[in-house]
Amino acid sequence: MKRLLTLAMCLCLTACASVKPWERGRFAKQEMNFEPDAMQAAFERHVYFSKEASSGGTSNSGGGCGCN
């Protein structure tokens, strides 16, 4: 019974919301992206992987020298 009550509480506390079609334009704005500036984010990933002497998950090759 305690598990059922816990499950019911968890389902009630979820943050699901339906988005109306006319509200979707708000979420498509540039400032709503996780990475608002794609070029800056790509540069920071390049610098990070160059410093770590590795690459991974970003479909680019190269090593610690920073060359691709």
Distance bins in CASP14 RR format, pairs under 12 A and 6 or more apart:
PFRMAT RR
TARGET T0000
AUTHOR 0000-0000-0000
RMODE 2
METHOD distances of the structure
MODEL  1
1 7 0 0 0 0 0 1 0 0 0 0 0
1 8 0 0 0 0 0 1 0 0 0 0 0
2 8 0 0 0 0 0 1 0 0 0 0 0
2 9 0 0 0 0 0 1 0 0 0 0 0
3 9 0 0 0 0 0 1 0 0 0 0 0
3 10 0 0 0 0 0 1 0 0 0 0 0
4 10 0 0 0 0 0 1 0 0 0 0 0
4 11 0 0 0 0 0 1 0 0 0 0 0
5 11 0 0 0 0 0 1 0 0 0 0 0
5 12 0 0 0 0 0 1 0 0 0 0 0
6 12 0 0 0 0 0 1 0 0 0 0 0
6 13 0 0 0 0 0 1 0 0 0 0 0
7 13 0 0 0 0 0 1 0 0 0 0 0
7 14 0 0 0 0 0 1 0 0 0 0 0
8 14 0 0 0 0 0 1 0 0 0 0 0
17 23 0 0 0 0 1 0 0 0 0 0 0
17 27 0 0 0 0 0 1 0 0 0 0 0
18 24 0 0 0 0 0 1 0 0 0 0 0
19 25 0 0 0 0 1 0 0 0 0 0 0
19 26 0 0 0 0 1 0 0 0 0 0 0
19 27 1 0 0 1 0 0 0 0 0 0 0
19 28 0 0 0 0 0 1 0 0 0 0 0
20 26 0 0 0 0 0 1 0 0 0 0 0
20 27 0 0 0 0 0 1 0 0 0 0 0
21 27 0 0 0 0 0 1 0 0 0 0 0
21 28 0 0 0 0 0 1 0 0 0 0 0
23 29 0 0 0 0 0 1 0 0 0 0 0
23 32 0 0 0 0 0 1 0 0 0 0 0
24 32 0 0 0 0 0 1 0 0 0 0 0
25 32 0 0 0 0 1 0 0 0 0 0 0
26 32 1 0 0 1 0 0 0 0 0 0 0
27 33 0 0 0 0 1 0 0 0 0 0 0
29 36 0 0 0 0 1 0 0 0 0 0 0
30 36 1 0 1 0 0 0 0 0 0 0 0
30 37 0 0 0 0 1 0 0 0 0 0 0
30 38 0 0 0 0 1 0 0 0 0 0 0
31 37 0 0 0 0 0 1 0 0 0 0 0
33 40 0 0 0 0 0 1 0 0 0 0 0
33 41 0 0 0 0 1 0 0 0 0 0 0
34 41 0 0 0 0 1 0 0 0 0 0 0
35 41 1 1 0 0 0 0 0 0 0 0 0
35 42 0 0 0 0 1 0 0 0 0 0 0
35 43 0 0 0 0 0 1 0 0 0 0 0
35 44 0 0 0 0 1 0 0 0 0 0 0
35 45 0 0 0 0 1 0 0 0 0 0 0
37 43 0 0 0 0 1 0 0 0 0 0 0
37 44 0 0 0 0 1 0 0 0 0 0 0
38 44 0 0 0 0 0 1 0 0 0 0 0
38 45 0 0 0 0 0 1 0 0 0 0 0
39 45 0 0 0 0 0 1 0 0 0 0 0
39 46 0 0 0 0 0 1 0 0 0 0 0
40 46 0 0 0 0 0 1 0 0 0 0 0
40 47 0 0 0 0 0 1 0 0 0 0 0
41 47 0 0 0 0 0 1 0 0 0 0 0
41 48 0 0 0 0 0 1 0 0 0 0 0
41 58 0 0 0 0 0 1 0 0 0 0 0
42 48 0 0 0 0 0 1 0 0 0 0 0
42 49 0 0 0 0 0 1 0 0 0 0 0
42 58 0 0 0 0 1 0 0 0 0 0 0
42 59 0 0 0 0 0 1 0 0 0 0 0
42 60 0 0 0 0 1 0 0 0 0 0 0
42 68 0 0 0 0 0 1 0 0 0 0 0
43 49 0 0 0 0 0 1 0 0 0 0 0
43 50 0 0 0 0 0 1 0 0 0 0 0
44 50 0 0 0 0 0 1 0 0 0 0 0
44 51 0 0 0 0 0 1 0 0 0 0 0
44 58 0 0 0 0 0 1 0 0 0 0 0
45 51 0 0 0 0 0 1 0 0 0 0 0
45 52 0 0 0 0 0 1 0 0 0 0 0
45 54 0 0 0 0 0 1 0 0 0 0 0
45 55 0 0 0 0 1 0 0 0 0 0 0
45 56 0 0 0 0 1 0 0 0 0 0 0
45 57 0 0 0 0 1 0 0 0 0 0 0
45 58 1 0 1 0 0 0 0 0 0 0 0
45 59 0 0 0 0 0 1 0 0 0 0 0
45 60 0 0 0 0 1 0 0 0 0 0 0
45 66 0 0 0 0 0 1 0 0 0 0 0
45 68 0 0 0 0 0 1 0 0 0 0 0
46 52 0 0 0 0 0 1 0 0 0 0 0
46 55 0 0 0 0 1 0 0 0 0 0 0
46 56 0 0 0 0 0 1 0 0 0 0 0
46 58 0 0 0 0 1 0 0 0 0 0 0
46 60 1 0 0 1 0 0 0 0 0 0 0
46 61 0 0 0 0 0 1 0 0 0 0 0
46 62 0 0 0 0 0 1 0 0 0 0 0
46 63 0 0 0 0 0 1 0 0 0 0 0
46 64 0 0 0 0 0 1 0 0 0 0 0
46 66 1 0 0 1 0 0 0 0 0 0 0
46 67 0 0 0 0 0 1 0 0 0 0 0
46 68 0 0 0 0 1 0 0 0 0 0 0
47 64 0 0 0 0 0 1 0 0 0 0 0
47 66 0 0 0 0 1 0 0 0 0 0 0
48 54 0 0 0 0 1 0 0 0 0 0 0
48 55 0 0 0 0 1 0 0 0 0 0 0
48 56 0 0 0 0 0 1 0 0 0 0 0
48 57 0 0 0 0 0 1 0 0 0 0 0
48 58 0 0 0 0 1 0 0 0 0 0 0
48 60 0 0 0 0 0 1 0 0 0 0 0
48 64 0 0 0 0 0 1 0 0 0 0 0
48 66 0 0 0 0 0 1 0 0 0 0 0
49 55 1 0 1 0 0 0 0 0 0 0 0
49 56 1 0 0 1 0 0 0 0 0 0 0
49 57 0 0 0 0 1 0 0 0 0 0 0
49 58 1 0 0 1 0 0 0 0 0 0 0
49 59 0 0 0 0 0 1 0 0 0 0 0
49 60 1 0 0 1 0 0 0 0 0 0 0
49 61 0 0 0 0 0 1 0 0 0 0 0
49 62 0 0 0 0 1 0 0 0 0 0 0
49 63 1 0 0 1 0 0 0 0 0 0 0
49 64 1 0 0 1 0 0 0 0 0 0 0
49 65 0 0 0 0 0 1 0 0 0 0 0
49 66 0 0 0 0 1 0 0 0 0 0 0
49 67 0 0 0 0 0 1 0 0 0 0 0
49 68 0 0 0 0 1 0 0 0 0 0 0
50 58 0 0 0 0 0 1 0 0 0 0 0
50 60 0 0 0 0 0 1 0 0 0 0 0
50 62 0 0 0 0 1 0 0 0 0 0 0
50 63 1 0 0 1 0 0 0 0 0 0 0
50 64 1 0 1 0 0 0 0 0 0 0 0
50 65 1 0 0 1 0 0 0 0 0 0 0
50 66 1 0 1 0 0 0 0 0 0 0 0
50 67 0 0 0 0 1 0 0 0 0 0 0
50 68 0 0 0 0 1 0 0 0 0 0 0
51 63 0 0 0 0 0 1 0 0 0 0 0
51 64 1 0 0 1 0 0 0 0 0 0 0
51 65 0 0 0 0 0 1 0 0 0 0 0
51 66 0 0 0 0 1 0 0 0 0 0 0
52 62 0 0 0 0 0 1 0 0 0 0 0
52 63 0 0 0 0 1 0 0 0 0 0 0
52 64 1 0 0 1 0 0 0 0 0 0 0
52 66 0 0 0 0 0 1 0 0 0 0 0
53 62 0 0 0 0 1 0 0 0 0 0 0
53 63 1 0 1 0 0 0 0 0 0 0 0
53 64 1 1 0 0 0 0 0 0 0 0 0
53 65 0 0 0 0 1 0 0 0 0 0 0
53 66 0 0 0 0 1 0 0 0 0 0 0
53 67 0 0 0 0 0 1 0 0 0 0 0
54 60 0 0 0 0 0 1 0 0 0 0 0
54 61 0 0 0 0 0 1 0 0 0 0 0
54 62 0 0 0 0 1 0 0 0 0 0 0
54 63 1 0 0 1 0 0 0 0 0 0 0
54 64 1 0 0 1 0 0 0 0 0 0 0
54 65 0 0 0 0 0 1 0 0 0 0 0
54 66 0 0 0 0 0 1 0 0 0 0 0
55 61 1 0 0 1 0 0 0 0 0 0 0
55 62 1 0 1 0 0 0 0 0 0 0 0
55 63 1 0 0 1 0 0 0 0 0 0 0
55 64 0 0 0 0 1 0 0 0 0 0 0
55 65 0 0 0 0 0 1 0 0 0 0 0
55 66 0 0 0 0 1 0 0 0 0 0 0
55 67 0 0 0 0 0 1 0 0 0 0 0
55 68 0 0 0 0 1 0 0 0 0 0 0
56 62 0 0 0 0 1 0 0 0 0 0 0
56 63 0 0 0 0 0 1 0 0 0 0 0
58 68 0 0 0 0 0 1 0 0 0 0 0
59 68 0 0 0 0 0 1 0 0 0 0 0
60 66 0 0 0 0 0 1 0 0 0 0 0
60 67 0 0 0 0 0 1 0 0 0 0 0
60 68 1 0 1 0 0 0 0 0 0 0 0
61 67 0 0 0 0 1 0 0 0 0 0 0
61 68 1 0 0 1 0 0 0 0 0 0 0
62 68 1 0 1 0 0 0 0 0 0 0 0
END
